[in-house]
Amino acid sequence: MNITIHNRMTGETTRRVTLGDQVRREALRRGGKWATQADQCARRAEAWYGRLPCKGEDLALVFGEVFRAE
């Protein structure tokens, strides 16, 4: 599920990156078993932390919990 923003002035529609997108991308980057479970990891992250994207230490915390790595 994506966050879509519609600009009434220009009529443009843009797609925002969600936390699930960030986790999915990281799972694919890690490869192996994580790549096969990318969608499941993304759903888990959004269920635990919501859909708003993170960065820095917050994103590292999410990755640490979802991937059980520090």
mmCIF file of the N, C-alpha and C atoms, coordinates in Angstrom:
data_MODEL
# 
_entry.id   MODEL 
# 
loop_
_atom_site.group_PDB 
_atom_site.id 
_atom_site.type_symbol 
_atom_site.label_atom_id 
_atom_site.label_alt_id 
_atom_site.label_comp_id 
_atom_site.label_asym_id 
_atom_site.label_entity_id 
_atom_site.label_seq_id 
_atom_site.pdbx_PDB_ins_code 
_atom_site.Cartn_x 
_atom_site.Cartn_y 
_atom_site.Cartn_z 
_atom_site.occupancy 
_atom_site.B_iso_or_equiv 
_atom_site.pdbx_formal_charge 
_atom_site.auth_seq_id 
_atom_site.auth_comp_id 
_atom_site.auth_asym_id 
_atom_site.auth_atom_id 
_atom_site.pdbx_PDB_model_num 
ATOM 1   N N  . MET A 1 1  ? 0.834  -1.160  0.000   1.00 0.00 ? 1  MET A N  1 
ATOM 2   C CA . MET A 1 1  ? 0.000  0.000   0.000   1.00 0.00 ? 1  MET A CA 1 
ATOM 3   C C  . MET A 1 1  ? 0.890  1.238   0.000   1.00 0.00 ? 1  MET A C  1 
ATOM 4   N N  . ASN A 1 2  ? 0.555  2.222   -0.815  1.00 0.00 ? 2  ASN A N  1 
ATOM 5   C CA . ASN A 1 2  ? 1.373  3.406   -0.965  1.00 0.00 ? 2  ASN A CA 1 
ATOM 6   C C  . ASN A 1 2  ? 0.640  4.645   -0.486  1.00 0.00 ? 2  ASN A C  1 
ATOM 7   N N  . ILE A 1 3  ? 1.409  5.661   -0.185  1.00 0.00 ? 3  ILE A N  1 
ATOM 8   C CA . ILE A 1 3  ? 0.852  6.964   0.136   1.00 0.00 ? 3  ILE A CA 1 
ATOM 9   C C  . ILE A 1 3  ? 0.910  7.788   -1.141  1.00 0.00 ? 3  ILE A C  1 
ATOM 10  N N  . THR A 1 4  ? -0.232 8.245   -1.624  1.00 0.00 ? 4  THR A N  1 
ATOM 11  C CA . THR A 1 4  ? -0.297 9.021   -2.854  1.00 0.00 ? 4  THR A CA 1 
ATOM 12  C C  . THR A 1 4  ? -0.783 10.417  -2.523  1.00 0.00 ? 4  THR A C  1 
ATOM 13  N N  . ILE A 1 5  ? -0.084 11.413  -3.054  1.00 0.00 ? 5  ILE A N  1 
ATOM 14  C CA . ILE A 1 5  ? -0.427 12.812  -2.832  1.00 0.00 ? 5  ILE A CA 1 
ATOM 15  C C  . ILE A 1 5  ? -0.880 13.409  -4.161  1.00 0.00 ? 5  ILE A C  1 
ATOM 16  N N  . HIS A 1 6  ? -2.021 14.085  -4.160  1.00 0.00 ? 6  HIS A N  1 
ATOM 17  C CA . HIS A 1 6  ? -2.537 14.739  -5.362  1.00 0.00 ? 6  HIS A CA 1 
ATOM 18  C C  . HIS A 1 6  ? -2.467 16.248  -5.162  1.00 0.00 ? 6  HIS A C  1 
ATOM 19  N N  . ASN A 1 7  ? -1.765 16.937  -6.063  1.00 0.00 ? 7  ASN A N  1 
ATOM 20  C CA . ASN A 1 7  ? -1.627 18.383  -6.013  1.00 0.00 ? 7  ASN A CA 1 
ATOM 21  C C  . ASN A 1 7  ? -2.775 19.004  -6.788  1.00 0.00 ? 7  ASN A C  1 
ATOM 22  N N  . ARG A 1 8  ? -3.668 19.711  -6.096  1.00 0.00 ? 8  ARG A N  1 
ATOM 23  C CA . ARG A 1 8  ? -4.827 20.310  -6.754  1.00 0.00 ? 8  ARG A CA 1 
ATOM 24  C C  . ARG A 1 8  ? -4.442 21.422  -7.722  1.00 0.00 ? 8  ARG A C  1 
ATOM 25  N N  . MET A 1 9  ? -3.364 22.129  -7.438  1.00 0.00 ? 9  MET A N  1 
ATOM 26  C CA . MET A 1 9  ? -2.931 23.250  -8.284  1.00 0.00 ? 9  MET A CA 1 
ATOM 27  C C  . MET A 1 9  ? -2.417 22.765  -9.643  1.00 0.00 ? 9  MET A C  1 
ATOM 28  N N  . THR A 1 10 ? -1.562 21.743  -9.633  1.00 0.00 ? 10 THR A N  1 
ATOM 29  C CA . THR A 1 10 ? -0.936 21.279  -10.872 1.00 0.00 ? 10 THR A CA 1 
ATOM 30  C C  . THR A 1 10 ? -1.603 20.038  -11.446 1.00 0.00 ? 10 THR A C  1 
ATOM 31  N N  . GLY A 1 11 ? -2.378 19.337  -10.617 1.00 0.00 ? 11 GLY A N  1 
ATOM 32  C CA . GLY A 1 11 ? -3.005 18.112  -11.072 1.00 0.00 ? 11 GLY A CA 1 
ATOM 33  C C  . GLY A 1 11 ? -2.082 16.905  -11.038 1.00 0.00 ? 11 GLY A C  1 
ATOM 34  N N  . GLU A 1 12 ? -0.851 17.105  -10.545 1.00 0.00 ? 12 GLU A N  1 
ATOM 35  C CA . GLU A 1 12 ? 0.119  16.016  -10.495 1.00 0.00 ? 12 GLU A CA 1 
ATOM 36  C C  . GLU A 1 12 ? -0.150 15.095  -9.307  1.00 0.00 ? 12 GLU A C  1 
ATOM 37  N N  . THR A 1 13 ? 0.134  13.844  -9.505  1.00 0.00 ? 13 THR A N  1 
ATOM 38  C CA . THR A 1 13 ? 0.028  12.856  -8.442  1.00 0.00 ? 13 THR A CA 1 
ATOM 39  C C  . THR A 1 13 ? 1.430  12.323  -8.179  1.00 0.00 ? 13 THR A C  1 
ATOM 40  N N  . THR A 1 14 ? 1.841  12.352  -6.920  1.00 0.00 ? 14 THR A N  1 
ATOM 41  C CA . THR A 1 14 ? 3.154  11.831  -6.555  1.00 0.00 ? 14 THR A CA 1 
ATOM 42  C C  . THR A 1 14 ? 2.984  10.742  -5.515  1.00 0.00 ? 14 THR A C  1 
ATOM 43  N N  . ARG A 1 15 ? 3.927  9.838   -5.490  1.00 0.00 ? 15 ARG A N  1 
ATOM 44  C CA . ARG A 1 15 ? 3.910  8.729   -4.546  1.00 0.00 ? 15 ARG A CA 1 
ATOM 45  C C  . ARG A 1 15 ? 4.988  8.960   -3.508  1.00 0.00 ? 15 ARG A C  1 
ATOM 46  N N  . ARG A 1 16 ? 4.607  8.875   -2.237  1.00 0.00 ? 16 ARG A N  1 
ATOM 47  C CA . ARG A 1 16 ? 5.557  9.044   -1.150  1.00 0.00 ? 16 ARG A CA 1 
ATOM 48  C C  . ARG A 1 16 ? 6.086  7.686   -0.710  1.00 0.00 ? 16 ARG A C  1 
ATOM 49  N N  . VAL A 1 17 ? 7.332  7.669   -0.292  1.00 0.00 ? 17 VAL A N  1 
ATOM 50  C CA . VAL A 1 17 ? 7.952  6.449   0.216   1.00 0.00 ? 17 VAL A CA 1 
ATOM 51  C C  . VAL A 1 17 ? 7.421  6.190   1.624   1.00 0.00 ? 17 VAL A C  1 
ATOM 52  N N  . THR A 1 18 ? 7.067  4.947   1.903   1.00 0.00 ? 18 THR A N  1 
ATOM 53  C CA . THR A 1 18 ? 6.589  4.560   3.230   1.00 0.00 ? 18 THR A CA 1 
ATOM 54  C C  . THR A 1 18 ? 7.683  3.796   3.975   1.00 0.00 ? 18 THR A C  1 
ATOM 55  N N  . LEU A 1 19 ? 7.477  3.594   5.257   1.00 0.00 ? 19 LEU A N  1 
ATOM 56  C CA . LEU A 1 19 ? 8.412  2.793   6.037   1.00 0.00 ? 19 LEU A CA 1 
ATOM 57  C C  . LEU A 1 19 ? 8.505  1.382   5.460   1.00 0.00 ? 19 LEU A C  1 
ATOM 58  N N  . GLY A 1 20 ? 7.376  0.852   5.015   1.00 0.00 ? 20 GLY A N  1 
ATOM 59  C CA . GLY A 1 20 ? 7.382  -0.480  4.390   1.00 0.00 ? 20 GLY A CA 1 
ATOM 60  C C  . GLY A 1 20 ? 8.260  -0.522  3.153   1.00 0.00 ? 20 GLY A C  1 
ATOM 61  N N  . ASP A 1 21 ? 8.236  0.554   2.353   1.00 0.00 ? 21 ASP A N  1 
ATOM 62  C CA . ASP A 1 21 ? 9.106  0.630   1.171   1.00 0.00 ? 21 ASP A CA 1 
ATOM 63  C C  . ASP A 1 21 ? 10.575 0.608   1.582   1.00 0.00 ? 21 ASP A C  1 
ATOM 64  N N  . GLN A 1 22 ? 10.909 1.346   2.638   1.00 0.00 ? 22 GLN A N  1 
ATOM 65  C CA . GLN A 1 22 ? 12.291 1.390   3.107   1.00 0.00 ? 22 GLN A CA 1 
ATOM 66  C C  . GLN A 1 22 ? 12.754 0.016   3.586   1.00 0.00 ? 22 GLN A C  1 
ATOM 67  N N  . VAL A 1 23 ? 11.908 -0.664  4.330   1.00 0.00 ? 23 VAL A N  1 
ATOM 68  C CA . VAL A 1 23 ? 12.258 -1.984  4.853   1.00 0.00 ? 23 VAL A CA 1 
ATOM 69  C C  . VAL A 1 23 ? 12.348 -2.994  3.704   1.00 0.00 ? 23 VAL A C  1 
ATOM 70  N N  . ARG A 1 24 ? 11.416 -2.929  2.766   1.00 0.00 ? 24 ARG A N  1 
ATOM 71  C CA . ARG A 1 24 ? 11.434 -3.824  1.608   1.00 0.00 ? 24 ARG A CA 1 
ATOM 72  C C  . ARG A 1 24 ? 12.736 -3.653  0.817   1.00 0.00 ? 24 ARG A C  1 
ATOM 73  N N  . ARG A 1 25 ? 13.131 -2.405  0.590   1.00 0.00 ? 25 ARG A N  1 
ATOM 74  C CA . ARG A 1 25 ? 14.364 -2.123  -0.147  1.00 0.00 ? 25 ARG A CA 1 
ATOM 75  C C  . ARG A 1 25 ? 15.579 -2.676  0.585   1.00 0.00 ? 25 ARG A C  1 
ATOM 76  N N  . GLU A 1 26 ? 15.614 -2.514  1.916   1.00 0.00 ? 26 GLU A N  1 
ATOM 77  C CA . GLU A 1 26 ? 16.726 -3.040  2.709   1.00 0.00 ? 26 GLU A CA 1 
ATOM 78  C C  . GLU A 1 26 ? 16.754 -4.564  2.676   1.00 0.00 ? 26 GLU A C  1 
ATOM 79  N N  . ALA A 1 27 ? 15.601 -5.196  2.731   1.00 0.00 ? 27 ALA A N  1 
ATOM 80  C CA . ALA A 1 27 ? 15.546 -6.666  2.669   1.00 0.00 ? 27 ALA A CA 1 
ATOM 81  C C  . ALA A 1 27 ? 16.094 -7.162  1.330   1.00 0.00 ? 27 ALA A C  1 
ATOM 82  N N  . LEU A 1 28 ? 15.728 -6.491  0.258   1.00 0.00 ? 28 LEU A N  1 
ATOM 83  C CA . LEU A 1 28 ? 16.237 -6.887  -1.058  1.00 0.00 ? 28 LEU A CA 1 
ATOM 84  C C  . LEU A 1 28 ? 17.740 -6.640  -1.158  1.00 0.00 ? 28 LEU A C  1 
ATOM 85  N N  . ARG A 1 29 ? 18.220 -5.565  -0.541  1.00 0.00 ? 29 ARG A N  1 
ATOM 86  C CA . ARG A 1 29 ? 19.648 -5.273  -0.554  1.00 0.00 ? 29 ARG A CA 1 
ATOM 87  C C  . ARG A 1 29 ? 20.428 -6.341  0.205   1.00 0.00 ? 29 ARG A C  1 
ATOM 88  N N  . ARG A 1 30 ? 19.861 -6.811  1.330   1.00 0.00 ? 30 ARG A N  1 
ATOM 89  C CA . ARG A 1 30 ? 20.535 -7.842  2.126   1.00 0.00 ? 30 ARG A CA 1 
ATOM 90  C C  . ARG A 1 30 ? 20.554 -9.193  1.415   1.00 0.00 ? 30 ARG A C  1 
ATOM 91  N N  . GLY A 1 31 ? 19.566 -9.444  0.596   1.00 0.00 ? 31 GLY A N  1 
ATOM 92  C CA . GLY A 1 31 ? 19.522 -10.675 -0.193  1.00 0.00 ? 31 GLY A CA 1 
ATOM 93  C C  . GLY A 1 31 ? 19.232 -11.911 0.647   1.00 0.00 ? 31 GLY A C  1 
ATOM 94  N N  . GLY A 1 32 ? 19.457 -13.069 0.045   1.00 0.00 ? 32 GLY A N  1 
ATOM 95  C CA . GLY A 1 32 ? 19.248 -14.339 0.737   1.00 0.00 ? 32 GLY A CA 1 
ATOM 96  C C  . GLY A 1 32 ? 17.818 -14.512 1.211   1.00 0.00 ? 32 GLY A C  1 
ATOM 97  N N  . LYS A 1 33 ? 17.675 -14.997 2.446   1.00 0.00 ? 33 LYS A N  1 
ATOM 98  C CA . LYS A 1 33 ? 16.339 -15.248 2.987   1.00 0.00 ? 33 LYS A CA 1 
ATOM 99  C C  . LYS A 1 33 ? 15.550 -13.955 3.153   1.00 0.00 ? 33 LYS A C  1 
ATOM 100 N N  . TRP A 1 34 ? 16.248 -12.834 3.383   1.00 0.00 ? 34 TRP A N  1 
ATOM 101 C CA . TRP A 1 34 ? 15.542 -11.560 3.564   1.00 0.00 ? 34 TRP A CA 1 
ATOM 102 C C  . TRP A 1 34 ? 14.847 -11.129 2.283   1.00 0.00 ? 34 TRP A C  1 
ATOM 103 N N  . ALA A 1 35 ? 15.473 -11.358 1.155   1.00 0.00 ? 35 ALA A N  1 
ATOM 104 C CA . ALA A 1 35 ? 14.873 -10.963 -0.124  1.00 0.00 ? 35 ALA A CA 1 
ATOM 105 C C  . ALA A 1 35 ? 13.576 -11.721 -0.374  1.00 0.00 ? 35 ALA A C  1 
ATOM 106 N N  . THR A 1 36 ? 13.527 -12.972 0.036   1.00 0.00 ? 36 THR A N  1 
ATOM 107 C CA . THR A 1 36 ? 12.310 -13.758 -0.175  1.00 0.00 ? 36 THR A CA 1 
ATOM 108 C C  . THR A 1 36 ? 11.204 -13.369 0.798   1.00 0.00 ? 36 THR A C  1 
ATOM 109 N N  . GLN A 1 37 ? 11.575 -12.726 1.905   1.00 0.00 ? 37 GLN A N  1 
ATOM 110 C CA . GLN A 1 37 ? 10.605 -12.312 2.919   1.00 0.00 ? 37 GLN A CA 1 
ATOM 111 C C  . GLN A 1 37 ? 10.411 -10.797 2.947   1.00 0.00 ? 37 GLN A C  1 
ATOM 112 N N  . ALA A 1 38 ? 10.780 -10.102 1.881   1.00 0.00 ? 38 ALA A N  1 
ATOM 113 C CA . ALA A 1 38 ? 10.757 -8.638  1.857   1.00 0.00 ? 38 ALA A CA 1 
ATOM 114 C C  . ALA A 1 38 ? 9.375  -8.069  2.163   1.00 0.00 ? 38 ALA A C  1 
ATOM 115 N N  . ASP A 1 39 ? 8.334  -8.606  1.533   1.00 0.00 ? 39 ASP A N  1 
ATOM 116 C CA . ASP A 1 39 ? 6.985  -8.083  1.763   1.00 0.00 ? 39 ASP A CA 1 
ATOM 117 C C  . ASP A 1 39 ? 6.516  -8.353  3.194   1.00 0.00 ? 39 ASP A C  1 
ATOM 118 N N  . GLN A 1 40 ? 6.841  -9.505  3.718   1.00 0.00 ? 40 GLN A N  1 
ATOM 119 C CA . GLN A 1 40 ? 6.468  -9.836  5.090   1.00 0.00 ? 40 GLN A CA 1 
ATOM 120 C C  . GLN A 1 40 ? 7.174  -8.901  6.074   1.00 0.00 ? 40 GLN A C  1 
ATOM 121 N N  . CYS A 1 41 ? 8.449  -8.617  5.839   1.00 0.00 ? 41 CYS A N  1 
ATOM 122 C CA . CYS A 1 41 ? 9.187  -7.690  6.700   1.00 0.00 ? 41 CYS A CA 1 
ATOM 123 C C  . CYS A 1 41 ? 8.582  -6.289  6.630   1.00 0.00 ? 41 CYS A C  1 
ATOM 124 N N  . ALA A 1 42 ? 8.192  -5.865  5.438   1.00 0.00 ? 42 ALA A N  1 
ATOM 125 C CA . ALA A 1 42 ? 7.593  -4.537  5.261   1.00 0.00 ? 42 ALA A CA 1 
ATOM 126 C C  . ALA A 1 42 ? 6.268  -4.436  6.013   1.00 0.00 ? 42 ALA A C  1 
ATOM 127 N N  . ARG A 1 43 ? 5.443  -5.462  5.921   1.00 0.00 ? 43 ARG A N  1 
ATOM 128 C CA . ARG A 1 43 ? 4.163  -5.461  6.637   1.00 0.00 ? 43 ARG A CA 1 
ATOM 129 C C  . ARG A 1 43 ? 4.379  -5.435  8.153   1.00 0.00 ? 43 ARG A C  1 
ATOM 130 N N  . ARG A 1 44 ? 5.365  -6.199  8.614   1.00 0.00 ? 44 ARG A N  1 
ATOM 131 C CA . ARG A 1 44 ? 5.664  -6.240  10.048  1.00 0.00 ? 44 ARG A CA 1 
ATOM 132 C C  . ARG A 1 44 ? 6.109  -4.858  10.540  1.00 0.00 ? 44 ARG A C  1 
ATOM 133 N N  . ALA A 1 45 ? 6.988  -4.206  9.793   1.00 0.00 ? 45 ALA A N  1 
ATOM 134 C CA . ALA A 1 45 ? 7.479  -2.877  10.189  1.00 0.00 ? 45 ALA A CA 1 
ATOM 135 C C  . ALA A 1 45 ? 6.341  -1.870  10.257  1.00 0.00 ? 45 ALA A C  1 
ATOM 136 N N  . GLU A 1 46 ? 5.445  -1.892  9.280   1.00 0.00 ? 46 GLU A N  1 
ATOM 137 C CA . GLU A 1 46 ? 4.329  -0.948  9.277   1.00 0.00 ? 46 GLU A CA 1 
ATOM 138 C C  . GLU A 1 46 ? 3.334  -1.255  10.402  1.00 0.00 ? 46 GLU A C  1 
ATOM 139 N N  . ALA A 1 47 ? 3.169  -2.527  10.731  1.00 0.00 ? 47 ALA A N  1 
ATOM 140 C CA . ALA A 1 47 ? 2.271  -2.891  11.833  1.00 0.00 ? 47 ALA A CA 1 
ATOM 141 C C  . ALA A 1 47 ? 2.836  -2.409  13.169  1.00 0.00 ? 47 ALA A C  1 
ATOM 142 N N  . TRP A 1 48 ? 4.154  -2.490  13.337  1.00 0.00 ? 48 TRP A N  1 
ATOM 143 C CA . TRP A 1 48 ? 4.787  -2.108  14.592  1.00 0.00 ? 48 TRP A CA 1 
ATOM 144 C C  . TRP A 1 48 ? 4.990  -0.601  14.720  1.00 0.00 ? 48 TRP A C  1 
ATOM 145 N N  . TYR A 1 49 ? 5.379  0.054   13.623  1.00 0.00 ? 49 TYR A N  1 
ATOM 146 C CA . TYR A 1 49 ? 5.840  1.443   13.705  1.00 0.00 ? 49 TYR A CA 1 
ATOM 147 C C  . TYR A 1 49 ? 5.028  2.431   12.873  1.00 0.00 ? 49 TYR A C  1 
ATOM 148 N N  . GLY A 1 50 ? 4.061  1.992   12.114  1.00 0.00 ? 50 GLY A N  1 
ATOM 149 C CA . GLY A 1 50 ? 3.290  2.902   11.276  1.00 0.00 ? 50 GLY A CA 1 
ATOM 150 C C  . GLY A 1 50 ? 3.872  3.003   9.873   1.00 0.00 ? 50 GLY A C  1 
ATOM 151 N N  . ARG A 1 51 ? 3.303  3.894   9.081   1.00 0.00 ? 51 ARG A N  1 
ATOM 152 C CA . ARG A 1 51 ? 3.690  3.967   7.669   1.00 0.00 ? 51 ARG A CA 1 
ATOM 153 C C  . ARG A 1 51 ? 4.634  5.113   7.329   1.00 0.00 ? 51 ARG A C  1 
ATOM 154 N N  . LEU A 1 52 ? 4.800  6.060   8.251   1.00 0.00 ? 52 LEU A N  1 
ATOM 155 C CA . LEU A 1 52 ? 5.652  7.206   7.954   1.00 0.00 ? 52 LEU A CA 1 
ATOM 156 C C  . LEU A 1 52 ? 7.110  6.783   7.839   1.00 0.00 ? 52 LEU A C  1 
ATOM 157 N N  . PRO A 1 53 ? 7.826  7.289   6.839   1.00 0.00 ? 53 PRO A N  1 
ATOM 158 C CA . PRO A 1 53 ? 9.227  6.902   6.660   1.00 0.00 ? 53 PRO A CA 1 
ATOM 159 C C  . PRO A 1 53 ? 10.094 7.424   7.800   1.00 0.00 ? 53 PRO A C  1 
ATOM 160 N N  . CYS A 1 54 ? 11.218 6.766   8.019   1.00 0.00 ? 54 CYS A N  1 
ATOM 161 C CA . CYS A 1 54 ? 12.171 7.143   9.066   1.00 0.00 ? 54 CYS A CA 1 
ATOM 162 C C  . CYS A 1 54 ? 13.524 7.417   8.437   1.00 0.00 ? 54 CYS A C  1 
ATOM 163 N N  . LYS A 1 55 ? 14.406 7.989   9.243   1.00 0.00 ? 55 LYS A N  1 
ATOM 164 C CA . LYS A 1 55 ? 15.790 8.144   8.797   1.00 0.00 ? 55 LYS A CA 1 
ATOM 165 C C  . LYS A 1 55 ? 16.703 8.131   10.012  1.00 0.00 ? 55 LYS A C  1 
ATOM 166 N N  . GLY A 1 56 ? 17.981 7.973   9.757   1.00 0.00 ? 56 GLY A N  1 
ATOM 167 C CA . GLY A 1 56 ? 18.983 8.007   10.818  1.00 0.00 ? 56 GLY A CA 1 
ATOM 168 C C  . GLY A 1 56 ? 18.816 6.905   11.851  1.00 0.00 ? 56 GLY A C  1 
ATOM 169 N N  . GLU A 1 57 ? 18.935 7.307   13.113  1.00 0.00 ? 57 GLU A N  1 
ATOM 170 C CA . GLU A 1 57 ? 18.876 6.342   14.211  1.00 0.00 ? 57 GLU A CA 1 
ATOM 171 C C  . GLU A 1 57 ? 17.530 5.642   14.300  1.00 0.00 ? 57 GLU A C  1 
ATOM 172 N N  . ASP A 1 58 ? 16.459 6.349   13.955  1.00 0.00 ? 58 ASP A N  1 
ATOM 173 C CA . ASP A 1 58 ? 15.131 5.730   13.993  1.00 0.00 ? 58 ASP A CA 1 
ATOM 174 C C  . ASP A 1 58 ? 15.031 4.591   12.984  1.00 0.00 ? 58 ASP A C  1 
ATOM 175 N N  . LEU A 1 59 ? 15.565 4.806   11.792  1.00 0.00 ? 59 LEU A N  1 
ATOM 176 C CA . LEU A 1 59 ? 15.532 3.767   10.766  1.00 0.00 ? 59 LEU A CA 1 
ATOM 177 C C  . LEU A 1 59 ? 16.419 2.591   11.173  1.00 0.00 ? 59 LEU A C  1 
ATOM 178 N N  . ALA A 1 60 ? 17.566 2.885   11.771  1.00 0.00 ? 60 ALA A N  1 
ATOM 179 C CA . ALA A 1 60 ? 18.448 1.815   12.256  1.00 0.00 ? 60 ALA A CA 1 
ATOM 180 C C  . ALA A 1 60 ? 17.749 0.977   13.320  1.00 0.00 ? 60 ALA A C  1 
ATOM 181 N N  . LEU A 1 61 ? 16.968 1.624   14.182  1.00 0.00 ? 61 LEU A N  1 
ATOM 182 C CA . LEU A 1 61 ? 16.215 0.903   15.203  1.00 0.00 ? 61 LEU A CA 1 
ATOM 183 C C  . LEU A 1 61 ? 15.182 -0.024  14.564  1.00 0.00 ? 61 LEU A C  1 
ATOM 184 N N  . VAL A 1 62 ? 14.464 0.480   13.578  1.00 0.00 ? 62 VAL A N  1 
ATOM 185 C CA . VAL A 1 62 ? 13.463 -0.340  12.877  1.00 0.00 ? 62 VAL A CA 1 
ATOM 186 C C  . VAL A 1 62 ? 14.142 -1.536  12.222  1.00 0.00 ? 62 VAL A C  1 
ATOM 187 N N  . PHE A 1 63 ? 15.246 -1.287  11.500  1.00 0.00 ? 63 PHE A N  1 
ATOM 188 C CA . PHE A 1 63 ? 15.961 -2.384  10.850  1.00 0.00 ? 63 PHE A CA 1 
ATOM 189 C C  . PHE A 1 63 ? 16.442 -3.400  11.886  1.00 0.00 ? 63 PHE A C  1 
ATOM 190 N N  . GLY A 1 64 ? 16.938 -2.915  13.014  1.00 0.00 ? 64 GLY A N  1 
ATOM 191 C CA . GLY A 1 64 ? 17.425 -3.807  14.060  1.00 0.00 ? 64 GLY A CA 1 
ATOM 192 C C  . GLY A 1 64 ? 16.329 -4.722  14.582  1.00 0.00 ? 64 GLY A C  1 
ATOM 193 N N  . GLU A 1 65 ? 15.126 -4.186  14.725  1.00 0.00 ? 65 GLU A N  1 
ATOM 194 C CA . GLU A 1 65 ? 14.008 -4.995  15.210  1.00 0.00 ? 65 GLU A CA 1 
ATOM 195 C C  . GLU A 1 65 ? 13.473 -5.941  14.138  1.00 0.00 ? 65 GLU A C  1 
ATOM 196 N N  . VAL A 1 66 ? 13.299 -5.438  12.939  1.00 0.00 ? 66 VAL A N  1 
ATOM 197 C CA . VAL A 1 66 ? 12.718 -6.254  11.874  1.00 0.00 ? 66 VAL A CA 1 
ATOM 198 C C  . VAL A 1 66 ? 13.670 -7.355  11.435  1.00 0.00 ? 66 VAL A C  1 
ATOM 199 N N  . PHE A 1 67 ? 14.955 -7.018  11.310  1.00 0.00 ? 67 PHE A N  1 
ATOM 200 C CA . PHE A 1 67 ? 15.932 -8.000  10.833  1.00 0.00 ? 67 PHE A CA 1 
ATOM 201 C C  . PHE A 1 67 ? 16.685 -8.686  11.964  1.00 0.00 ? 67 PHE A C  1 
ATOM 202 N N  . ARG A 1 68 ? 16.359 -8.345  13.206  1.00 0.00 ? 68 ARG A N  1 
ATOM 203 C CA . ARG A 1 68 ? 17.010 -8.933  14.383  1.00 0.00 ? 68 ARG A CA 1 
ATOM 204 C C  . ARG A 1 68 ? 18.524 -8.833  14.283  1.00 0.00 ? 68 ARG A C  1 
ATOM 205 N N  . ALA A 1 69 ? 19.011 -7.653  13.892  1.00 0.00 ? 69 ALA A N  1 
ATOM 206 C CA . ALA A 1 69 ? 20.449 -7.421  13.760  1.00 0.00 ? 69 ALA A CA 1 
ATOM 207 C C  . ALA A 1 69 ? 20.781 -6.056  14.344  1.00 0.00 ? 69 ALA A C  1 
ATOM 208 N N  . GLU A 1 70 ? 21.973 -5.900  14.863  1.00 0.00 ? 70 GLU A N  1 
ATOM 209 C CA . GLU A 1 70 ? 22.393 -4.603  15.406  1.00 0.00 ? 70 GLU A CA 1 
ATOM 210 C C  . GLU A 1 70 ? 23.701 -4.194  14.806  1.00 0.00 ? 70 GLU A C  1 
# 
